[in-house]
Amino acid sequence: MDHIDLKILSILHDNARITVSEMSRMIAMSQPAVTERLRKLEEQEVITGYRAEISASKLGKYTTAFVLFKSNNCKEFEAFSEAAPEIVDFYRTSGEYNYMLKVVTETGESLEAFLEACNAFGFSTTLVVLSTRFEDKSLVASHEASSSLNNLLK
């Protein structure tokens, strides 16, 4: 992967609906060349999908929390979690807790009801999000920053 591929990924991260012709103008390459690079990035599974960003608040979801969860019955908890619409991200973790969940609900009361339902599977610690500085930061930007830092250190 070269700097052009990284530029393509950065552009897509900012706007996944951009046309190939618009992208080709931005990076000064022909449309067929950009299309071929996109195809290769998809084949290599560097690009794993395209999606819309959806506003939780516009859907009436105003409470976000991270829940650290410890369960002795992991299979049942995982099945429960897959079916729970409140859980938007689900991570298996090391340490005292088995899982970390990102949960989005309408209100504090609906978060409380969700946590009560979880109690059947173990216990949790909940961190309610007060505000968000940034989310879904580009991996390409961090890759470029790491490369620049490594070059400076050489």
C-alpha positions in Angstrom: 0.0 0.0 0.0 1.5 3.3 -1.1 0.6 7.0 -0.4 -2.0 7.0 -3.2 -3.9 4.1 -1.6 -3.7 5.9 1.8 -5.1 9.1 0.1 -7.9 7.0 -1.4 -8.7 5.5 2.0 -8.7 8.9 3.6 -11.0 10.4 1.0 -13.4 7.4 1.4 -13.3 7.8 5.2 -14.4 11.4 4.9 -17.1 10.7 2.2 -17.9 7.1 1.2 -20.4 8.4 -1.4 -17.8 10.3 -3.4 -17.7 9.4 -7.1 -14.7 7.8 -8.7 -14.5 10.7 -11.1 -14.4 13.2 -8.3 -11.8 11.1 -6.4 -9.7 10.8 -9.5 -9.6 14.6 -9.9 -8.6 15.0 -6.2 -5.6 12.7 -6.6 -4.8 13.5 -10.2 -5.2 10.0 -11.5 -7.4 8.5 -14.3 -10.7 7.0 -13.4 -9.7 3.5 -14.5 -6.6 3.7 -12.3 -8.6 4.8 -9.3 -11.2 2.1 -10.0 -8.5 -0.6 -10.2 -6.9 0.6 -6.9 -10.4 0.5 -5.2 -10.9 -3.0 -6.6 -7.6 -4.2 -5.2 -8.2 -2.6 -1.8 -11.6 -4.4 -1.7 -10.1 -7.7 -2.8 -7.3 -7.4 -0.1 -10.1 -6.6 2.4 -8.5 -3.3 3.3 -11.9 -1.8 2.5 -14.5 -4.1 4.1 -17.6 -2.0 3.4 -19.3 1.3 2.9 -21.9 2.8 5.2 -23.9 5.8 6.2 -23.3 7.5 9.5 -26.6 7.8 11.3 -27.5 10.3 14.0 -28.5 8.6 17.2 -30.3 11.7 18.5 -32.4 12.0 15.3 -33.6 8.4 16.1 -34.5 9.5 19.7 -31.4 7.8 21.3 -29.8 10.3 23.6 -27.9 8.2 26.1 -24.6 6.4 25.3 -22.7 4.3 27.8 -19.8 1.9 27.8 -20.5 -1.2 29.9 -17.8 -3.4 31.3 -19.3 -6.8 31.8 -18.3 -9.9 33.7 -20.2 -13.1 32.9 -19.8 -16.7 33.9 -22.1 -17.8 31.1 -20.4 -16.3 28.1 -22.4 -18.2 25.4 -25.8 -17.1 26.8 -24.6 -13.6 27.3 -23.3 -13.4 23.7 -26.6 -14.7 22.4 -28.5 -12.1 24.5 -26.1 -9.4 23.2 -26.6 -10.2 19.6 -30.3 -9.8 20.0 -30.1 -6.6 22.1 -30.7 -3.6 19.9 -29.2 -1.3 22.5 -25.7 -2.8 22.0 -24.0 -1.1 19.0 -20.4 -2.4 19.6 -19.4 -5.6 21.4 -15.8 -6.5 22.4 -14.3 -9.5 24.1 -11.7 -8.2 26.5 -8.9 -9.4 28.8 -8.7 -8.6 32.5 -11.3 -8.6 35.2 -14.2 -8.1 32.7 -15.0 -10.5 29.8 -16.7 -7.8 27.6 -17.0 -4.1 26.8 -20.2 -2.9 25.2 -21.1 0.4 23.7 -24.8 0.8 24.5 -27.1 3.5 23.0 -30.6 4.1 24.5 -33.3 6.7 24.5 -32.9 7.8 28.2 -31.2 7.0 31.4 -34.3 5.1 32.4 -34.1 2.9 29.3 -30.4 2.3 30.0 -31.3 1.3 33.5 -33.9 -1.2 32.2 -31.3 -2.6 29.8 -28.7 -3.1 32.6 -31.4 -4.8 34.8 -31.9 -7.3 31.9 -28.1 -7.9 31.8 -28.0 -8.8 35.5 -29.2 -12.3 34.7 -25.9 -13.0 33.0 -23.4 -11.4 35.5 -22.4 -8.0 36.8 -21.3 -4.8 35.2 -19.7 -1.4 35.6 -21.2 1.4 33.5 -19.6 4.5 32.2 -22.1 7.0 30.9 -20.8 9.3 28.1 -21.2 13.0 29.0 -19.9 14.3 25.6 -17.9 13.1 22.7 -14.8 14.9 21.4 -14.4 12.6 18.3 -15.6 9.2 17.1 -14.5 6.9 14.4 -11.2 8.6 13.8 -9.6 7.7 10.5 -7.1 4.8 10.8 -5.3 6.2 7.7 -4.6 9.5 9.6 -3.0 7.5 12.4 -1.0 5.4 9.9 0.3 8.5 8.2 1.2 10.1 11.5 3.0 7.0 12.6 4.9 6.9 9.4 5.9 10.5 9.7 7.0 10.0 13.3 9.1 6.9 12.4 10.8 8.9 9.6 11.6 11.7 12.0 13.1 9.2 14.5 15.4 7.6 11.9 
